């Protein structure tokens, strides 16, 4: 029994080390919809600049 406890103690640090640094949950990529309004504004701005230049 004593030897088994010693083995468990040796294995415990390894288990804790893996638990201390858990892999981050896969975060789904943010939808592109929030970016589209900004892009559209940029395109509008470029179009306005082109209109002013012409």
Backbone torsions as a table, in degrees:
resi	resn	phi	psi	omega
1	UNK	NA	-41.3	-178.2
2	UNK	-60.8	-42.4	-178.9
3	UNK	-65.1	-38.5	-179.6
4	UNK	-62.7	-41.9	-179.9
5	UNK	-62.4	-42.0	179.8
6	UNK	-61.7	-41.5	179.8
7	UNK	-64.5	-42.2	179.7
8	UNK	-61.8	-39.1	179.5
9	UNK	-65.3	-37.4	178.9
10	UNK	-67.1	-34.3	-178.7
11	UNK	-79.3	-26.7	-176.4
12	UNK	-57.0	-50.4	-178.8
13	UNK	-55.7	-40.9	-179.4
14	UNK	-61.9	-43.7	179.8
15	UNK	-64.2	-41.0	-179.7
16	UNK	-65.9	-39.8	-178.2
17	UNK	-60.4	-41.4	-179.9
18	UNK	-70.4	-33.2	-179.7
19	UNK	-74.5	-32.5	-179.0
20	UNK	-65.7	-34.1	-179.9
21	UNK	-117.0	71.7	179.1
22	UNK	-72.7	147.8	179.5
23	UNK	-66.1	134.5	-179.4
24	UNK	-62.6	139.3	178.8
25	UNK	-60.8	143.5	-178.9
26	UNK	-62.7	112.2	179.9
27	UNK	-88.6	123.0	-179.7
28	UNK	-63.0	140.6	-179.2
29	UNK	-61.7	138.9	-179.8
30	UNK	-62.0	143.8	179.8
31	UNK	-62.0	153.0	-178.2
32	UNK	-80.0	-6.0	-177.0
33	UNK	-59.2	-42.4	-179.9
34	UNK	-61.3	-29.4	-177.8
35	UNK	-78.4	-29.1	-175.6
36	UNK	-60.9	-42.3	178.7
37	UNK	-58.9	-42.4	179.3
38	UNK	-63.0	-43.4	-179.9
39	UNK	-62.7	-43.1	-179.4
40	UNK	-62.3	-39.6	178.5
41	UNK	-63.8	-40.6	178.5
42	UNK	-62.5	-43.2	-179.7
43	UNK	-63.6	-42.1	179.1
44	UNK	-61.8	-42.8	179.5
45	UNK	-61.1	-43.9	179.3
46	UNK	-63.6	-40.3	-179.6
47	UNK	-64.5	-40.8	179.4
48	UNK	-63.6	-42.1	179.4
49	UNK	-62.4	-43.5	-178.9
50	UNK	-64.3	-38.3	179.7
51	UNK	-65.7	-42.3	-179.5
52	UNK	-63.9	-40.6	-179.4
53	UNK	-64.9	-40.6	-179.1
54	UNK	-78.3	NA	NA
